[in-house]
């Protein structure tokens, strides 16, 4: 069997293929990011997934594409966890940017972007991903990501920049005060995931000027720093994957048009494109 996985910081989508490339099953686990998670954490959650547990000895290959897997040392953290679960498998660990580039590739060079819990971009020519700007994480970077927008929402809430109605709805929805927010962001694990979990509230109140401006500004900053950094940016298409790009695509398209950036595909999940890519390789 062959296992293909696409992992963000929040969720991992897994697809199980037979040797001929037919899909046998699909499942999901928590997201694995080596910036925040250990090999032991990965193994624990793989062992806890029924669908992956029952086939672990039958898997010959695992193709895992994940957030944070940008260096050999980070890839090794994920590899060690997976190899202890799928003990008979050859394991390939790739960056989530590679997955996004493959999933949106249309036989022409393009810029591939991720707007999910985190954000990133690369130039992809069908073979190689080239990054012009580093991924700085949710504290220093991740413009237009779920974590970035969650951080901006919390800041607006705590600075009393929201309308009374939206301020009250935030309290009703999340029941969080200043001390609890500080604890979740500075003391609890995976603060980026916590912040990204607030984006449905942003989408709900998108017609409020402060909220709309947060999203528009975040999209604009991402496009300036992570798309226009490529010399080819105004001559080729730029595609996006991730829930933030998908659900806020109207504002994304508006900001891209202002900067003369041509949008290609916007898809929520790259896993379908990854599966098709690996199925073609089996033919």
Secondary structure by P-SEA (a helix, b strand, c coil): cbbbbbbcccbbbbbbbcccccccccccccccccccccaaaaaaaaaacaaaaaacccccbbbbbbcccccaaaaaaaaaaaaaaccccbbbbbcaaaaaaaaacccbbbbbbbcccccccccccccbbbbccccccccccccccaaaaaaaaaaaaaaccccaaaaaaaaaaccccaaaaaaacccccaaaaaaaaaaaaaaaacccaaaaaaaaaaaaaaaacccccccccccbbbbbbcaaaaaaaaaaaaaaaaaccccccccccaaaaaaaaaaaaac
